[in-house]
Amino acid sequence: MSSEVLVARHNFDSRSVAQAGEPFPPPDAEATFKEGFYPSSGLATAGYRSSKYSPEEWHINNFSTLHQAATDRNNAERICHESKTLYQETEAGTLRTQAEGTRHLGERLQHIHFWKSELQRHIEKLVAETDLLLQQKRRLLKALDATEIPFAIATDNLTCRERRLGPDLVKDGVEEELLKEVELIRSIQALLKRTLSQAVNQIKCNRDAKQTLELDWSDKYQAYSLDDQCGRYNNMSTDTQYHPNSDNLQDHTTPTRLCNRDVWVSFTQDNLSVAQREEQASVELRLLVERVLQETAEDLRVQCSNVDQAFSQRCLQLTEAKTQLQLHLTQIGAQERNIVSLQQALYDKEAPLRVAQSRLHQRSHRPHMELCRDNPQFRYTHKQTETMSSLQQQLSAARSSLSHLEESRMVLEKDIGCKTHSLLIDRDKCMSHRTRYPTIIALSGY
């Protein structure tokens, strides 16, 4: 085997060897190494030294080994130094990153707690506002039910007054006020139904907004619990474990679930804005309901007073008319009694008349010049004639007047019957029925 393959040629740096404190090889060895001259390659010694090296080759080989060892040691020291520096830097960076993460978690917890408190506050306000609106809704229902009584009373009054008789079946002020009352009640019922529908819709909107806030609050409560648990983790925690895919988890999260802080804040602010609008709308609607209930109750009571006043005036008119008619009937009785008195007076005058006529007859038998028209004869004749004539005339006039009164008696009695029937309807039925008219408190929904 040739000696050229026994010793490999190496590239080396003499400065690195010097720095390592190793001795330099002889100059001739380096020159021999560079020229590729190997003394052991002579043909004269090929049969005796084919497996042996020369001292120069040994030195070269030793130098190469030492050079490689020095290079490897330098590289190892450099790597150790770099490793130590990297360890210190990564240790400090890890602690700093962990501290920043803990601080950010604390800030995040504060933000979540703030918005969770805001959500809780508005949820409580919505609950309270919804309860108040439910009370107003119940008042509207009670007020709507209470209007059925005035409506029934008014329609019953109109129906009863349709049973009036004869000339009393007139469209008077009472009927006009009753028709106004019926129309007012219908318009109020329509208004209460519209307001009730608005209240129902507003209650639904309040509950929808409350549900949205509760869902947001629930998410924040869960997030707060998770972040609070994360904030309690430290290097000494025993419940931590490796999750290799946690870094890539958000990359696979859907865009609707992944958002930045501004979108997160805007989402909650939008929910709170909707809740505030519903709260304000609920407050305004409650005030509207209160005003509607108060005004409708007052309007109904005012119209009720107008109807009652019209009934009172009508009953007064009927009473006066009935009294006048009864006076006419009383006059018929007085005239009848007057005729009886006149007849009695005529009867009472018959005896004096017989006496006077008997005297005149007897005195007509006086003889000759004694048969004169003296005072007794003249007085008896003239006085009795005037008395009887006046009584006869008065009796004739009384009988004529009684005849006319008798002709109107049926009309008067019929008219009095109509007035009595009308008074029975208006005063005894209608007005007594109206005493059950609801109070203003009942009409207000209480």
C-alpha positions in Angstrom: 0.0 0.0 0.0 1.4 3.4 -0.9 2.2 5.9 1.9 0.2 8.6 0.2 -3.0 7.2 1.5 -1.8 6.9 5.1 -1.6 10.5 6.0 -4.4 12.8 5.0 -3.8 16.4 4.1 -5.5 18.9 6.4 -6.1 22.6 6.2 -5.2 24.3 9.4 -4.8 27.8 10.9 -1.6 28.4 12.8 -3.1 31.3 14.7 -5.8 29.1 16.2 -3.2 26.7 17.3 -1.0 29.4 18.8 -4.0 30.7 20.7 -4.7 27.3 22.1 -1.1 27.2 23.5 0.0 24.3 21.4 3.7 24.2 20.0 4.3 24.8 16.4 5.6 22.0 14.3 9.1 22.2 12.8 9.2 24.5 9.7 10.4 21.7 7.6 7.5 19.6 8.6 5.1 22.3 7.5 7.0 22.7 4.2 7.0 19.0 3.7 3.3 18.9 4.4 2.6 21.7 1.9 4.8 20.1 -0.8 3.4 16.7 -0.4 6.8 15.1 0.1 6.8 11.8 2.1 10.2 10.3 2.8 8.7 7.0 3.5 7.7 6.6 -0.1 11.2 5.6 -1.3 11.3 2.4 -3.3 14.4 1.3 -1.4 12.5 0.9 1.8 9.2 -0.2 0.4 9.8 -3.8 1.3 10.7 -3.0 5.0 8.6 0.1 6.0 5.4 -0.3 4.2 3.3 0.1 7.4 5.4 2.7 9.3 5.4 6.4 9.3 8.2 8.9 9.5 8.6 11.3 12.4 7.5 14.1 10.2 4.3 12.3 9.4 3.7 11.7 13.1 4.2 15.3 13.9 1.9 16.3 11.1 -0.7 13.9 12.2 -0.4 15.0 15.8 -0.6 18.6 14.8 -3.7 17.9 12.8 -5.3 16.1 15.7 -4.4 18.9 18.1 -5.7 21.5 15.7 -9.0 19.8 15.3 -9.4 19.4 19.0 -8.6 23.0 19.6 -11.2 24.0 17.0 -13.8 21.8 18.5 -13.1 23.1 22.0 -13.3 26.7 20.8 -16.6 25.9 19.2 -17.9 24.2 22.3 -16.8 27.1 24.5 -18.5 29.6 22.1 -21.7 27.5 22.1 -21.7 27.3 25.9 -21.2 31.1 26.1 -23.9 31.7 23.6 -26.2 29.2 25.3 -25.7 30.8 28.7 -26.4 34.3 27.2 -29.4 32.9 25.4 -30.7 31.2 28.6 -30.4 34.4 30.5 -32.0 36.5 27.8 -34.8 34.0 27.3 -35.3 33.6 31.1 -35.6 37.4 31.5 -37.8 37.6 28.3 -40.0 34.8 29.5 -40.5 36.4 32.9 -41.1 39.8 31.3 -43.6 38.3 28.9 -45.3 36.3 31.6 -45.6 39.5 33.8 -46.9 41.5 30.9 -49.4 38.7 30.1 -50.5 38.7 33.8 -50.8 42.5 33.7 -52.9 42.4 30.5 -55.1 39.7 32.1 -55.6 42.0 35.1 -56.5 44.9 32.8 -58.8 42.6 30.8 -60.5 41.5 34.0 -61.1 45.1 35.0 -62.6 45.8 31.6 -64.8 42.7 31.7 -65.9 43.6 35.3 -66.7 47.2 34.2 -68.8 46.1 31.2 -70.4 43.3 33.2 -71.4 45.8 35.9 -72.9 48.1 33.3 -74.8 45.2 31.8 -76.0 44.1 35.2 -77.1 47.7 36.0 -79.1 48.0 32.8 -80.6 44.5 33.2 -81.9 45.6 36.6 -83.2 48.8 35.1 -85.0 46.9 32.4 -86.5 44.5 34.9 -87.7 47.3 37.0 -89.0 49.2 34.0 -90.8 46.1 32.7 -92.4 45.5 36.0 -93.7 49.1 36.1 -94.9 48.8 32.5 -96.7 45.5 33.5 -98.5 47.4 36.2 -99.6 50.0 33.7 -100.7 47.2 31.4 -102.9 45.8 34.2 -104.3 49.2 34.8 -105.2 49.5 31.1 -106.9 46.2 31.2 -108.9 47.2 34.3 -109.8 50.6 32.8 -110.9 48.9 29.6 -113.1 46.5 31.6 -114.4 49.4 33.6 -115.6 51.2 30.5 -118.0 48.3 29.8 -120.2 49.4 32.7 -120.7 53.0 31.5 -121.3 51.7 28.0 -123.9 49.3 29.3 -125.5 52.0 31.4 -125.7 54.5 28.5 -127.1 51.9 26.0 -129.6 50.7 28.6 -130.7 54.3 29.2 -131.2 54.8 25.4 -133.1 51.6 25.2 -135.3 52.4 28.1 -136.1 55.9 26.8 -137.2 54.3 23.5 -140.2 53.1 25.5 -141.5 56.6 26.2 -145.1 57.2 25.0 -146.7 59.7 22.7 -145.4 63.2 22.6 -142.7 62.4 25.2 -140.8 60.3 22.7 -138.7 63.2 21.7 -135.0 63.6 20.9 -134.2 65.9 23.8 -131.0 67.0 25.5 -130.8 63.8 27.5 -130.7 61.7 24.4 -128.1 63.9 22.8 -125.9 63.7 25.9 -126.4 59.9 26.0 -125.3 59.6 22.4 -122.3 61.7 23.1 -121.5 59.5 26.0 -121.7 56.3 23.9 -119.5 57.8 21.2 -117.0 59.0 23.9 -116.9 55.5 25.4 -116.2 53.9 22.1 -113.4 56.3 21.2 -111.9 55.8 24.7 -112.1 52.0 24.3 -110.3 52.3 21.0 -107.6 54.5 22.5 -107.1 52.2 25.4 -106.8 49.2 23.1 -104.2 51.0 21.0 -102.3 52.0 24.1 -102.5 48.5 25.4 -101.1 47.2 22.2 -98.2 49.6 22.5 -97.5 48.5 26.0 -97.5 44.9 25.0 -95.0 45.6 22.2 -92.8 47.7 24.5 -92.8 44.9 27.1 -91.7 42.5 24.4 -88.9 44.9 23.3 -87.8 45.3 26.9 -87.6 41.5 27.3 -85.7 41.1 24.1 -83.2 43.7 25.1 -82.9 42.2 28.5 -82.3 38.8 27.0 -79.6 40.2 24.8 -77.9 41.8 27.8 -78.2 38.6 29.8 -76.5 36.6 27.1 -73.7 39.2 26.9 -73.5 39.2 30.7 -73.3 35.5 30.8 -70.5 35.4 28.2 -68.6 38.0 30.1 -69.2 36.2 33.4 -67.7 33.0 31.8 -64.9 35.0 30.2 -64.2 36.6 33.6 -64.0 33.3 35.3 -61.7 31.9 32.7 -59.4 34.9 32.7 -59.4 35.0 36.5 -58.3 31.4 36.5 -55.7 32.1 33.9 -54.4 35.0 36.0 -53.9 32.7 39.0 -51.6 30.4 37.0 -47.9 30.7 37.8 -44.8 28.6 37.4 -45.5 26.8 40.6 -49.1 25.8 39.7 -49.7 22.1 39.6 -52.8 22.2 37.4 -51.0 23.5 34.3 -50.3 21.2 31.4 -49.0 21.3 27.8 -51.4 22.3 25.0 -49.3 22.2 21.8 -52.1 23.4 19.5 -53.3 26.3 21.7 -51.3 28.8 19.6 -53.1 27.8 16.4 -56.6 27.6 18.0 -57.6 31.1 17.1 -56.4 30.6 13.5 -59.2 28.0 13.1 -61.8 30.1 14.9 -64.6 31.4 12.7 -64.5 35.2 11.9 -67.8 35.8 13.7 -66.3 34.6 16.9 -62.9 36.2 16.5 -62.8 39.9 17.0 -60.5 42.6 18.3 -60.9 44.8 21.4 -62.7 47.6 19.6 -65.2 45.3 18.1 -65.7 43.7 21.5 -66.3 47.0 23.2 -68.6 48.2 20.3 -70.7 45.0 20.6 -71.4 45.7 24.3 -71.9 49.4 23.7 -74.4 48.7 20.9 -76.3 46.3 23.2 -76.3 48.9 26.0 -77.5 51.6 23.5 -80.4 49.4 22.5 -81.3 48.8 26.1 -81.1 52.5 26.9 -83.4 53.3 24.0 -85.9 50.7 25.2 -85.7 52.1 28.7 -86.4 55.6 27.5 -89.2 54.4 25.3 -90.7 52.5 28.2 -90.5 55.6 30.5 -92.2 57.7 27.9 -94.9 55.1 27.3 -95.6 54.8 31.0 -96.1 58.6 31.2 -98.3 58.4 28.2 -100.4 55.6 29.7 -100.7 57.5 33.0 -101.9 60.6 31.1 -104.3 58.6 28.9 -105.8 56.9 32.0 -106.2 60.1 33.8 -107.7 62.1 30.9 -110.1 59.3 29.8 -111.4 58.9 33.4 -111.9 62.6 33.8 -113.7 62.8 30.4 -116.0 60.0 31.3 -116.9 61.5 34.6 -117.5 65.0 33.0 -119.8 63.4 30.4 -121.5 61.5 33.2 -122.2 64.7 35.0 -123.5 66.3 31.8 -125.9 63.4 31.4 -127.0 63.5 35.0 -127.6 67.2 34.7 -129.6 66.7 31.5 -131.7 64.0 33.3 -132.3 66.3 36.2 -133.4 69.2 34.0 -135.6 66.8 31.9 -137.2 65.4 35.1 -137.9 68.9 36.3 -139.5 69.8 33.1 -141.7 66.7 33.2 -142.6 67.4 36.8 -143.7 70.9 36.0 -145.7 69.8 33.0 -147.4 67.1 35.0 -148.2 69.6 37.7 -149.7 72.0 35.2 -151.8 69.2 33.7 -152.9 68.1 37.2 -153.9 71.7 37.9 -156.2 71.6 34.8 -157.8 68.4 36.0 -158.3 70.1 39.4 -160.0 72.9 37.7 -162.5 70.5 36.2 -163.4 69.3 39.7 -163.7 72.9 40.9 -166.0 73.7 38.0 -168.2 70.7 38.8 -168.4 71.8 42.4 -169.2 75.3 41.2 -172.1 74.0 39.0 -173.5 72.1 42.0 -173.3 75.2 44.1 -175.1 77.2 41.4 -177.8 74.6 41.1 -178.1 74.6 44.9 -178.3 78.4 44.8 -181.1 78.2 42.2 -182.9 75.6 44.3 -182.5 77.8 47.4 -184.0 80.7 45.5 -187.2 78.8 44.6 -188.8 79.3 48.1 -188.2 83.1 48.1 -189.5 83.2 44.5 -192.7 81.4 45.5 -193.1 83.7 48.4 -192.6 86.7 46.2 -194.9 85.4 43.5 -197.5 84.5 46.1 -197.4 88.0 47.5 -197.7 89.5 44.1 -200.6 87.2 43.3 -202.4 88.0 46.5 -201.8 91.8 46.1 -203.1 91.6 42.6 -206.5 91.2 44.3 -206.5 94.6 45.9 -209.5 96.7 45.0 -209.7 99.8 42.8 -207.1 102.4 43.6 -205.3 100.1 46.1 -204.0 98.1 43.2 -201.0 100.4 42.7 -197.4 99.8 41.9 -196.0 100.6 45.2 -192.5 99.9 46.6 -193.1 96.4 48.0 -194.5 95.2 44.7 -191.8 96.8 42.6 -188.9 95.6 44.9 -190.1 92.0 45.0 -190.5 91.7 41.3 -187.3 93.4 40.2 -185.0 91.9 42.8 -186.1 88.3 42.3 -185.9 88.6 38.5 -182.3 89.8 38.6 -181.2 87.1 41.0 -182.7 84.3 39.1 -181.4 85.6 35.8 -177.8 86.0 37.0 -177.8 82.6 38.5 -179.2 81.1 35.4 -176.5 82.8 33.3 -173.7 81.8 35.6 -175.0 78.2 35.6 -175.1 78.2 31.9 -171.5 79.6 31.6 -170.3 77.0 34.2 -172.0 74.2 32.3 -170.4 75.4 29.1 -166.9 75.6 30.7 -167.4 72.2 32.2 -168.3 70.9 28.8 -165.0 72.2 27.3 -163.1 70.9 30.3 -164.7 67.5 30.0 -163.7 67.4 26.3 -160.0 67.9 27.3 -160.1 65.6 30.3 -159.1 62.6 28.3 -156.2 64.4 26.6 -155.1 65.7 30.0 -155.3 62.4 31.7 -153.5 60.7 28.8 -150.8 63.4 28.8 -150.4 63.1 32.6 -150.0 59.3 32.1 -147.3 59.9 29.5 -145.5 62.3 31.8 -145.8 59.9 34.7 -144.4 57.1 32.5 -141.5 59.3 31.3 -140.7 60.2 34.9 -140.7 56.6 35.8 -138.2 55.8 33.0 -135.9 58.8 33.5 -135.9 59.2 37.2 -136.7 55.8 38.6 -135.0 53.6 36.1 -132.3 55.6 34.2 -131.1 57.8 37.0 -131.2 55.0 39.6 -129.2 52.9 37.1 -126.6 55.6 36.7 -125.8 55.5 40.4 -123.7 52.5 39.6 -121.5 54.5 37.3 -117.8 53.7 38.1 -115.8 56.2 40.1 -112.8 58.0 38.6 -110.5 55.7 40.6 -112.0 52.6 38.9 -112.0 54.3 35.5 -108.2 55.0 36.1 -107.5 51.3 36.4 -107.1 51.0 40.1 
